[in-house]
Every structure is written in C-alpha cells, then in structure tokens.
C-alpha cells in the first residue's frame, strides 16, 4: 500500500498508567513502517496520579503539526469511558470511536466531591454513532495481563485505519520488551477481531 495525500488524525485518551503513551508510540511506528510521515503530541497532565492523558497522532505524506484540530480525528480510542466523553469533540463527524468499558473513579469521586456519570454507556452511544464498545480490561485479564488492555483497544482501532497489518506487528515487537511481545501480539489480534 502506498501513502496517499490525505493526512489522518487519531486521538488516544485515558488515565495515567493505562498505557496511552505506549499505544501512541506503537501507532506512530506503524504509520512510519507503512511509509507515512508522522507527528505525535502527548499531554501527560497528572498521568502518574491517575489524571487525564491524551495523545495525538497525525500521519500522511507530509505532516507539519502534531496537533489534532477539533472535529477532525478519524479515530478516537479511549481506555476509559469518561475520558471518551471528555475528548469527544476531537472526533470528526462519522469518525470511529473505540471505547473501553473500563471505569476509573477520579479522586474527586472517591472523595465524594463529584459523581461518576450514571448510564455512561447510553451517553456514549448517543455521542458516537460509530462506536466499538469493548470490555478491553476483561479481555486483557483473560489473556493473563490486564496491562495489555491498551493493545486490545489498539487492535480494534487498527480496523479503522489504513495501516498495514504486518507494520502493526513489527511496531508492537519493537516497542515492547521481548518477554511481553507474545502476549501483546495476542492482545492486538483479540482487539482486531472484535465485531
């Protein structure tokens, strides 16, 4: 597959510790392996304390900025439900949202200063006409390592992008330590085969 002239944007969102930055690195490397120019931008926020994390990835024949404009992302991948809602305005009309069903209570909720939204799945369905809603954490646990939930989501995201299958596998193999390579490749395939 040869690169075309369109620049594609992807936004990944989650909470610190969920592996957003690794998923961003894998996606960027996959785009490079496919032959695209790539720019990335990560906002860590309070990542180490469970705060919001967003990564922006843009790829195409020539990319000048890593910043994704609102309503232009082809895909929004979220590892946490509320984070999907927080960054929903980045997704283009008709764009694909891949949302993990995982709910991580922020400190404000645990301190009873705020409430986690009720009926979040219904709200997500209203917000995202094209949504893949997956139980990524449960699927990753079934593989034996909940830390691969980010790669399960990445597998589901991969179906909405024009990147070569072999490039995904090469990128995963080069971005994760050898002892975790096989389980991450399995997690990716699990996500890729979600209907």
Buried (B, 14 or more C-beta within 10 A) or exposed (E): EEBEEEBBBBBBBBBBBBBBBBBBBBBBBBBBBBBBBBBBBBEBBEBEEBBBBBBBBBBBEEBEEBEBEEEBBBBBBBBBBBBBBBBBEBBBEEBBBBBBBBEBBBEEBEEEEEEBEEEBEEBBBEBBEEBBBBBBBBBBBEBEBBBBBBBBBBBBBBBBBBBBEEBBBBBBBEBBEEEBBEBBBBBBBBBBEBE
